[in-house]
Amino acid sequence: MDFPRSGGGASGGPLSDGGGGSAETTTDGGHVLVVDDDEAFANTVKLWLEAAWDVTLAHDGDEAVEQYGPHIDVVLLDRRMPTMAGDEALPKIREQEGDACIAMMTAVDPEWDIVEMDFDMYLTKPLDREDLIDAVEELFTWTRYARETRALFKLSSKIGTLEKRYSEEELQGDERYEKLIAERERIQQTAREEMNELSPQELKEFMQLIDDAES
């Protein structure tokens, strides 16, 4: 299992409170693809993010698949859209060349169907500026890690989403939930030797990422 890749991936830069620049403004922070059929909301998200990151907009799943590529680091993907919904676009994006972290950004409350969905984070609308920026910064941090290591963040995020949605009684003994817990434990065991090679500060930062993913 590989830990942070030196020079790999983009890093999330600090975001000023001032208004963002134009769509053509180039930043050093990386590239976000925002996918939402609500054009007003998508434009608002773009304004929130573009001071720190390049932002591309798409307004349905078909357009998202067309716009996606190796240059994209983070995708914010709505679930309910005309033509092609986010649920359908997600696997099509994963099939393409690229290695972005993908967050579902939706008003749809998570149900058990998310267990089989290949996203990294689940964001439930309404979202304010601070919460969204924090989430995007966290996703950019994840892009510094290899895919295998990111699976630990992804599982922790999915488990945390389910724990917020369902009561302890509903989760206890559920085969789907137990499978996620077991898979996370397997990856943690695999990572244990590599984690021992991290410096105390690196280990602290890594464990904080896992805690953040679950919250």
Backbone bond lengths (Angstrom), bond angles and torsions (degrees), N, CA, C in turn:
res aa  C-N    CA-C-N  psi(-1)  N-CA   C-N-CA  omega(-1)  CA-C   N-CA-C  phi
1 M - - - 1.467 - - 1.518 109.29 -
2 D 1.313 117.36 131.39 1.453 122.22 -177.34 1.516 111.02 -98.39
3 F 1.329 115.20 140.19 1.447 121.43 177.03 1.516 108.85 -100.02
4 P 1.330 120.85 -162.81 1.469 119.44 -169.02 1.513 113.26 -47.52
5 R 1.323 114.44 132.88 1.459 120.84 -179.16 1.517 108.44 -87.82
6 S 1.308 117.14 118.56 1.450 119.14 -179.05 1.509 109.61 -62.60
7 G 1.339 114.65 123.08 1.453 119.79 -179.86 1.507 113.74 75.42
8 G 1.334 119.33 -2.22 1.447 120.81 -177.18 1.502 111.35 -90.23
9 G 1.331 116.37 143.96 1.443 120.66 175.61 1.511 110.99 74.37
10 A 1.336 114.53 172.90 1.455 120.16 177.58 1.504 109.03 -102.01
11 S 1.294 115.58 157.37 1.455 118.99 177.17 1.498 108.76 -114.30
12 G 1.329 116.51 144.96 1.446 120.81 179.95 1.508 110.45 -77.48
13 G 1.320 116.89 125.02 1.444 120.50 179.71 1.512 111.32 -91.37
14 P 1.335 118.20 166.05 1.444 121.58 177.88 1.512 110.13 -65.80
15 L 1.318 116.69 146.21 1.453 121.53 -178.47 1.511 109.80 -111.18
16 S 1.328 116.34 123.41 1.452 120.05 -179.97 1.515 109.62 -76.88
17 D 1.331 116.66 163.53 1.447 121.41 179.92 1.513 112.24 -82.05
18 G 1.334 117.23 -9.25 1.450 119.89 179.68 1.509 111.24 -72.95
19 G 1.334 116.73 165.61 1.448 121.21 -178.93 1.511 111.27 -66.22
20 G 1.337 116.18 153.39 1.453 121.29 -179.06 1.512 111.03 -77.09
21 G 1.312 115.00 166.46 1.453 120.80 178.88 1.503 110.71 -85.96
22 S 1.309 116.50 -159.99 1.452 120.76 -179.40 1.513 110.19 -81.25
23 A 1.331 115.39 171.96 1.469 120.21 -179.45 1.510 111.30 -63.64
24 E 1.349 116.56 -22.70 1.461 119.66 -177.62 1.528 112.66 -87.00
25 T 1.326 117.35 -6.37 1.454 119.92 -178.14 1.524 110.05 -61.57
26 T 1.321 117.59 128.67 1.462 122.03 179.37 1.521 109.58 -98.25
27 T 1.318 116.29 130.12 1.452 121.75 178.24 1.522 108.49 -119.64
28 D 1.321 115.82 170.61 1.462 120.80 178.07 1.530 111.36 -97.23
29 G 1.324 117.04 3.94 1.456 119.89 -171.71 1.507 115.05 -83.47
30 G 1.332 118.79 -24.01 1.445 120.66 -175.64 1.521 110.27 125.46
31 H 1.348 116.74 -171.19 1.455 121.33 -170.82 1.525 110.22 -131.29
32 V 1.337 115.72 128.31 1.462 122.91 179.90 1.522 109.41 -113.39
33 L 1.324 116.65 132.55 1.459 122.85 172.57 1.527 107.80 -103.42
34 V 1.328 116.47 116.30 1.463 122.71 -179.97 1.521 108.08 -103.04
35 V 1.333 116.78 122.10 1.461 121.64 -175.18 1.523 109.15 -121.67
36 D 1.342 116.51 110.66 1.465 121.01 -179.24 1.522 108.18 -159.08
37 D 1.340 116.33 134.73 1.457 119.43 -179.37 1.525 112.52 -76.73
38 D 1.321 117.95 -14.69 1.464 122.18 174.76 1.532 106.96 -82.33
39 E 1.313 116.37 98.78 1.458 120.44 -173.33 1.526 112.12 -63.46
40 A 1.332 117.39 -36.10 1.460 120.22 179.43 1.529 110.53 -64.36
41 F 1.333 116.11 -43.29 1.465 119.43 178.65 1.523 110.55 -66.80
42 A 1.333 116.98 -43.04 1.465 120.39 179.70 1.523 110.95 -60.18
43 N 1.324 116.97 -41.45 1.465 120.35 178.69 1.523 111.55 -66.49
44 T 1.333 116.66 -35.45 1.461 119.96 176.44 1.520 110.80 -64.38
45 V 1.337 116.63 -44.31 1.468 120.77 177.60 1.526 110.17 -60.46
46 K 1.308 116.25 -41.32 1.465 120.53 178.45 1.530 110.87 -59.21
47 L 1.334 116.80 -44.22 1.459 120.75 178.96 1.532 111.17 -63.03
48 W 1.320 116.17 -37.58 1.464 120.11 179.20 1.524 111.70 -65.18
49 L 1.322 117.02 -35.46 1.465 120.95 -168.76 1.522 114.85 -98.92
50 E 1.338 117.91 -26.80 1.452 118.76 -164.44 1.528 114.66 -73.12
51 A 1.331 119.24 -9.39 1.462 119.19 174.12 1.527 111.19 -70.55
52 A 1.340 117.15 -23.35 1.469 120.82 -177.92 1.512 113.34 -112.23
53 W 1.341 117.55 -25.53 1.457 120.70 -174.23 1.522 110.92 -137.80
54 D 1.323 116.47 151.95 1.458 120.27 168.17 1.525 108.22 -67.91
55 V 1.319 117.14 139.96 1.463 121.26 -176.17 1.527 109.47 -130.57
56 T 1.329 115.72 129.29 1.458 122.90 172.51 1.517 108.31 -115.27
57 L 1.341 116.56 138.10 1.458 121.04 -179.81 1.527 110.78 -105.93
58 A 1.332 115.10 144.46 1.463 122.40 169.99 1.523 106.30 -138.64
59 H 1.340 116.64 149.62 1.465 119.90 -172.61 1.517 114.04 -118.37
60 D 1.318 117.98 6.40 1.462 121.44 169.20 1.524 107.92 -159.72
61 G 1.332 115.08 173.75 1.452 119.03 -176.15 1.508 114.42 -64.21
62 D 1.328 116.42 -38.44 1.469 119.80 178.45 1.521 111.24 -59.48
63 E 1.327 115.31 -45.57 1.458 119.90 -179.75 1.523 110.81 -65.85
64 A 1.334 116.69 -36.07 1.464 120.64 178.62 1.521 110.88 -61.99
65 V 1.337 116.12 -44.49 1.471 120.38 179.76 1.526 110.09 -63.01
66 E 1.336 116.52 -39.09 1.457 120.35 179.19 1.528 112.23 -67.06
67 Q 1.325 116.43 -39.62 1.466 121.07 -175.63 1.521 112.92 -78.35
68 Y 1.331 117.10 -22.12 1.465 120.29 -175.03 1.529 111.69 -72.37
69 G 1.322 115.51 145.83 1.460 121.48 175.96 1.511 109.72 -172.71
70 P 1.344 117.30 -177.22 1.465 120.91 -177.49 1.528 113.93 -60.96
71 H 1.338 117.42 -18.91 1.462 120.39 -179.84 1.520 112.42 -76.58
72 I 1.333 117.60 -12.69 1.460 121.80 -178.79 1.524 109.45 -88.43
73 D 1.343 116.16 129.21 1.464 121.42 -179.84 1.526 112.83 -100.00
74 V 1.334 116.57 -35.30 1.462 122.34 -176.93 1.527 108.58 -137.40
75 V 1.342 116.15 137.91 1.461 121.87 175.65 1.522 108.75 -120.83
76 L 1.327 116.33 131.23 1.470 123.01 171.29 1.519 106.09 -108.45
77 L 1.333 117.26 111.49 1.461 122.22 -165.97 1.523 111.41 -121.30
78 D 1.344 116.06 116.33 1.462 121.09 175.27 1.527 109.11 -70.05
79 R 1.337 116.67 149.62 1.464 119.84 -179.14 1.523 112.35 -87.20
80 R 1.331 117.34 -40.58 1.458 120.72 -175.37 1.523 109.99 -103.61
81 M 1.325 115.49 110.26 1.462 121.14 179.17 1.517 108.87 -146.88
82 P 1.343 117.68 153.51 1.464 120.09 176.82 1.528 110.91 -70.93
83 T 1.308 115.07 167.09 1.470 124.06 177.59 1.524 111.12 69.66
84 M 1.332 117.05 -66.18 1.460 121.17 175.83 1.525 108.46 -140.45
85 A 1.314 116.53 119.16 1.463 121.26 -179.53 1.523 110.41 -72.13
86 G 1.319 115.54 161.63 1.457 120.20 179.21 1.511 112.87 -61.36
87 D 1.346 116.71 -35.38 1.464 120.12 178.77 1.525 111.18 -60.26
88 E 1.336 116.35 -35.60 1.462 121.04 179.38 1.525 111.51 -80.78
89 A 1.323 116.20 -35.16 1.467 120.02 -179.34 1.520 112.07 -70.30
90 L 1.327 117.28 -31.64 1.463 121.55 -175.01 1.527 112.94 -54.64
91 P 1.345 119.65 -54.44 1.478 118.03 -179.92 1.525 112.55 -65.93
92 K 1.331 117.89 -30.54 1.462 120.26 178.27 1.532 110.74 -67.03
93 I 1.324 116.74 -37.29 1.459 120.58 175.88 1.525 110.12 -65.85
94 R 1.328 116.62 -43.48 1.467 120.57 -179.41 1.523 112.08 -62.92
95 E 1.326 116.88 -27.90 1.467 120.16 -179.42 1.522 112.19 -73.24
96 Q 1.324 117.09 -18.49 1.458 120.57 -175.25 1.527 111.06 -85.71
97 E 1.334 113.85 167.23 1.459 119.66 175.26 1.519 108.95 -67.15
98 G 1.316 116.13 134.83 1.459 121.51 -177.58 1.507 110.19 138.09
99 D 1.307 116.42 165.02 1.464 120.47 -174.11 1.525 110.37 -145.12
100 A 1.325 116.68 42.47 1.461 121.00 -176.04 1.519 112.06 -73.80
101 C 1.320 115.86 153.37 1.455 121.63 165.30 1.529 107.52 -83.05
102 I 1.325 116.75 133.75 1.461 121.56 -174.82 1.522 109.72 -120.08
103 A 1.331 115.26 126.94 1.461 121.44 174.61 1.515 108.84 -112.51
104 M 1.335 116.86 130.02 1.449 119.99 169.06 1.532 106.50 -75.11
105 M 1.323 116.03 129.50 1.468 121.94 -176.69 1.525 106.22 -123.84
106 T 1.336 118.24 98.43 1.448 120.06 -161.46 1.521 112.90 -152.59
107 A 1.323 115.77 156.71 1.464 121.61 173.42 1.525 111.03 -88.31
108 V 1.328 117.26 -2.48 1.463 121.78 -179.93 1.529 109.38 -80.09
109 D 1.323 116.90 119.48 1.458 119.80 177.23 1.527 109.73 -63.77
110 P 1.320 117.63 140.20 1.472 119.96 -179.18 1.521 111.49 -66.94
111 E 1.314 114.82 137.85 1.468 121.99 174.02 1.522 107.49 -122.87
112 W 1.335 116.01 -173.33 1.460 119.53 -176.73 1.523 113.09 -65.57
113 D 1.344 117.09 -16.38 1.457 118.38 -179.64 1.527 113.08 -65.30
114 I 1.340 117.44 -18.56 1.464 119.33 -179.43 1.522 112.33 -68.49
115 V 1.334 117.38 -18.00 1.468 120.61 -179.02 1.528 110.47 -56.89
116 E 1.331 116.94 -36.55 1.464 121.23 -176.35 1.526 112.69 -93.89
117 M 1.333 118.17 1.80 1.462 120.67 -177.17 1.533 110.31 -92.22
118 D 1.330 115.46 137.58 1.467 121.30 -173.28 1.534 111.24 -94.38
119 F 1.323 116.18 61.08 1.463 120.60 174.34 1.525 109.62 -108.64
120 D 1.329 115.60 168.44 1.464 120.34 179.72 1.527 113.00 -100.23
121 M 1.334 116.61 -28.11 1.458 120.31 -175.52 1.527 108.31 -152.00
122 Y 1.343 116.56 149.11 1.465 121.38 179.43 1.519 108.38 -120.56
123 L 1.338 115.65 114.96 1.457 122.04 -178.76 1.523 108.88 -110.78
124 T 1.326 117.03 123.28 1.455 121.28 -177.66 1.522 110.53 -99.94
125 K 1.322 115.98 125.11 1.461 121.45 175.50 1.540 108.98 -71.33
126 P 1.340 117.51 153.70 1.470 127.19 1.44 1.527 111.99 -75.01
127 L 1.329 114.77 148.67 1.455 122.11 179.37 1.518 108.88 -121.47
128 D 1.333 115.82 135.92 1.458 117.21 174.17 1.527 109.36 -96.12
129 R 1.307 115.75 171.29 1.463 121.97 -173.98 1.526 111.83 -58.93
130 E 1.323 116.66 -46.28 1.465 120.18 -176.35 1.518 111.70 -64.02
131 D 1.339 116.69 -45.29 1.461 119.83 -179.20 1.524 111.69 -63.40
132 L 1.331 116.16 -39.96 1.460 119.35 -178.44 1.521 111.26 -68.91
133 I 1.317 116.92 -43.21 1.468 120.06 178.72 1.520 110.36 -62.66
134 D 1.335 117.28 -42.16 1.469 120.48 177.70 1.528 110.63 -59.19
135 A 1.332 116.60 -42.16 1.463 120.62 -179.01 1.523 110.93 -65.86
136 V 1.335 117.05 -43.26 1.464 120.16 -179.59 1.523 110.44 -66.08
137 E 1.317 117.57 -40.61 1.467 120.05 176.99 1.523 110.97 -60.89
138 E 1.341 116.70 -39.64 1.461 120.27 178.51 1.528 110.44 -65.33
139 L 1.320 116.94 -42.45 1.461 120.36 178.52 1.525 111.30 -62.71
140 F 1.323 117.46 -39.68 1.461 119.58 177.38 1.522 111.03 -65.01
141 T 1.304 117.65 -34.68 1.470 120.24 175.34 1.522 109.91 -62.60
142 W 1.329 117.01 -41.39 1.466 120.49 178.97 1.518 111.79 -61.80
143 T 1.354 117.64 -31.68 1.465 119.33 -177.80 1.519 112.32 -65.45
144 R 1.331 118.11 -14.07 1.461 121.20 177.94 1.526 111.57 -75.01
145 Y 1.323 116.55 -11.59 1.458 120.77 -175.19 1.525 110.64 -104.79
146 A 1.320 115.56 153.35 1.453 121.06 177.18 1.524 110.09 -67.62
147 R 1.329 115.65 159.87 1.463 121.74 -174.95 1.528 112.45 -54.84
148 E 1.337 116.66 -41.21 1.462 120.20 -176.51 1.528 110.94 -64.57
149 T 1.317 116.37 -41.41 1.454 120.34 178.73 1.523 110.58 -69.04
150 R 1.324 116.70 -38.38 1.451 120.52 179.41 1.522 111.81 -62.95
151 A 1.320 118.04 -23.84 1.461 120.94 177.78 1.521 110.59 -60.14
152 L 1.329 116.97 -31.58 1.465 120.73 178.29 1.527 110.75 -67.77
153 F 1.344 116.38 -42.28 1.462 119.69 176.41 1.527 110.21 -64.17
154 K 1.332 115.85 -43.36 1.461 121.13 -177.69 1.526 111.30 -60.73
155 L 1.332 116.64 -46.52 1.455 120.48 179.61 1.525 111.00 -64.60
156 S 1.328 116.29 -41.77 1.458 119.75 179.65 1.524 110.85 -62.64
157 S 1.332 116.23 -39.84 1.462 120.88 178.23 1.522 111.11 -64.89
158 K 1.323 117.00 -43.61 1.464 120.66 -179.00 1.525 111.01 -66.29
159 I 1.329 116.23 -41.32 1.464 120.43 177.31 1.522 110.00 -62.32
160 G 1.329 116.79 -43.84 1.460 120.47 179.08 1.518 112.10 -62.67
161 T 1.337 116.85 -38.36 1.469 120.96 178.16 1.524 110.78 -62.82
162 L 1.321 116.96 -44.43 1.459 120.74 179.25 1.531 111.45 -67.24
163 E 1.319 116.86 -36.31 1.460 120.00 -179.65 1.526 112.11 -68.53
164 K 1.345 116.17 -28.22 1.465 119.44 174.99 1.531 111.42 -78.00
165 R 1.325 116.26 -28.29 1.461 120.88 -176.42 1.523 112.66 -83.46
166 Y 1.344 117.21 -38.13 1.451 121.48 -173.58 1.525 111.15 -116.96
167 S 1.324 115.68 153.73 1.461 120.57 177.77 1.524 109.97 -74.67
168 E 1.322 115.32 164.28 1.465 120.21 178.07 1.518 111.03 -59.84
169 E 1.345 116.33 -36.24 1.458 120.76 179.61 1.524 110.98 -66.26
170 E 1.327 117.04 -37.67 1.462 120.30 179.36 1.516 112.08 -70.69
171 L 1.322 117.19 -31.57 1.457 120.98 -178.47 1.523 112.64 -81.54
172 Q 1.309 115.87 -34.91 1.459 120.22 -173.10 1.526 110.64 -61.65
173 G 1.315 115.36 124.24 1.451 120.94 177.80 1.516 114.84 81.84
174 D 1.349 117.94 -3.71 1.455 119.49 178.11 1.524 109.39 -72.67
175 E 1.304 116.97 127.44 1.464 121.72 -174.13 1.524 112.16 -61.10
176 R 1.342 116.65 -37.89 1.464 120.24 -178.14 1.525 111.33 -66.86
177 Y 1.317 115.55 -42.33 1.463 120.82 178.97 1.521 110.58 -67.66
178 E 1.316 116.34 -44.26 1.467 120.45 -179.73 1.526 111.11 -62.82
179 K 1.315 116.65 -34.08 1.463 120.25 178.22 1.518 110.73 -65.08
180 L 1.332 117.41 -41.14 1.462 120.85 177.51 1.527 110.89 -63.66
181 I 1.326 116.50 -43.11 1.466 120.80 179.66 1.529 110.25 -61.99
182 A 1.321 116.29 -43.77 1.472 120.72 -179.21 1.528 110.90 -64.83
183 E 1.331 117.23 -39.80 1.461 120.63 179.93 1.524 110.64 -67.19
184 R 1.322 116.74 -39.07 1.462 118.97 177.09 1.525 111.10 -63.77
185 E 1.311 116.81 -40.64 1.463 120.44 178.61 1.522 110.97 -63.99
186 R 1.337 116.73 -37.80 1.455 120.23 179.17 1.524 110.64 -63.43
187 I 1.323 116.49 -43.99 1.461 120.14 -179.29 1.525 110.26 -67.89
188 Q 1.336 116.82 -38.22 1.467 119.85 177.58 1.517 111.31 -62.14
189 Q 1.311 117.22 -40.17 1.460 120.80 178.35 1.522 110.64 -64.93
190 T 1.320 116.57 -41.16 1.460 121.09 178.04 1.524 110.90 -62.45
191 A 1.334 115.13 -36.27 1.464 120.17 -175.72 1.521 113.49 -82.94
192 R 1.316 117.60 -11.54 1.459 119.88 -170.20 1.536 112.88 -58.13
193 E 1.330 116.87 -44.08 1.460 119.70 -178.77 1.526 110.80 -64.37
194 E 1.341 116.23 -43.49 1.459 119.72 179.53 1.525 111.35 -65.92
195 M 1.343 116.30 -36.13 1.459 120.19 179.40 1.522 111.17 -63.08
196 N 1.331 115.95 -32.22 1.460 119.97 179.09 1.527 112.47 -66.38
197 E 1.334 116.49 -18.76 1.460 120.83 -179.81 1.529 112.37 -86.91
198 L 1.332 116.70 -8.72 1.463 120.05 179.46 1.518 110.60 -75.79
199 S 1.319 115.81 150.96 1.459 119.95 172.62 1.523 108.48 -70.12
200 P 1.343 118.56 160.62 1.463 120.30 178.46 1.528 112.96 -53.37
201 Q 1.323 117.60 -39.85 1.462 120.42 -179.77 1.525 111.32 -69.39
202 E 1.348 116.58 -41.67 1.460 120.17 178.20 1.523 111.05 -63.77
203 L 1.335 116.02 -40.32 1.460 119.84 179.28 1.528 110.65 -65.84
204 K 1.323 116.42 -40.77 1.466 120.55 178.24 1.524 110.65 -61.04
205 E 1.340 116.50 -44.19 1.457 120.59 -179.86 1.530 111.07 -66.14
206 F 1.332 116.15 -39.32 1.459 120.41 -179.80 1.529 111.04 -64.62
207 M 1.328 117.17 -45.69 1.457 120.75 179.84 1.529 111.13 -66.59
208 Q 1.339 116.23 -32.52 1.469 119.33 177.45 1.523 110.25 -65.91
209 L 1.331 116.97 -36.95 1.456 120.53 177.47 1.523 110.79 -61.70
210 I 1.326 116.81 -40.58 1.463 120.31 178.79 1.519 110.53 -66.03
211 D 1.332 116.55 -43.08 1.474 120.23 177.99 1.521 110.70 -61.58
212 D 1.319 116.37 -42.69 1.463 121.32 -179.90 1.532 110.53 -63.57
213 A 1.331 115.83 -38.41 1.462 119.61 -179.45 1.526 111.45 -63.38
214 E 1.316 116.57 -34.01 1.457 120.68 -178.03 1.518 112.63 -80.17
215 S 1.326 116.80 -19.69 1.468 119.84 -173.90 1.522 112.24 -84.33
